[in-house]
Amino acid sequence: MILNVGVQFKQGIHVETVHRAVHRIEDAITAEFPQVRNIYIEVESLPRVPTSA
């Protein structure tokens, strides 16, 4: 079974923090659903919210 997941993180989060979060997501999925053999996680930043001047 293949799983494709999209995840959005706040802008400015350190790449190592994102990397650790992705591994936690993968571990949680495989623990709950061992039949999932391939997990593809697409990481994006949330869009910036315009500030009023």
N, C-alpha and C positions, 0 to 999 in steps of 0.2 A: 504494500500500500504506500502511496505517495501523498504527502501533505504539503500544501503551499500556504504560507502564512504571511500576512503583511503586518508589520509592527511600526508604530510611529513613536519617536522619542522627542522630548523637548530639545530645541536647538541649544547648542553649547555643551551638551553632555560629552564627557571625555570618551574617546573611542574605546578605551579599556573597559569602562563601565558598560557600554553597549555590548561589547564582546562577552562579558560575564553574564549579562542579562540574556543574551541569545542562547548561551549554553544552559542557563537555568530553564529557559523555555523548552529547549530540546530535551533536557533530562526529564522535565515534568511530563511532557507528551509521551516519551517512550516508556516511562514508568506506568502511566495510565493506559496506554495503548501500545503494547509490545508488537503488535502486528504492523505498525508503521515502520517501514524500512528506510525511507528517504524523506527527510524534512528539508524544505526549502524556505528560508525566512528572508523576506525582502524588508530591509530596514530603510526607513525614511525619517526625515526630520519634520516636525510639525511646522506649518507655515507661520511666519512671523505675523503677529497681530500688530496692525498699524497703531502707533500712538498718536493721540491728538495733540496738536501744537498749541 
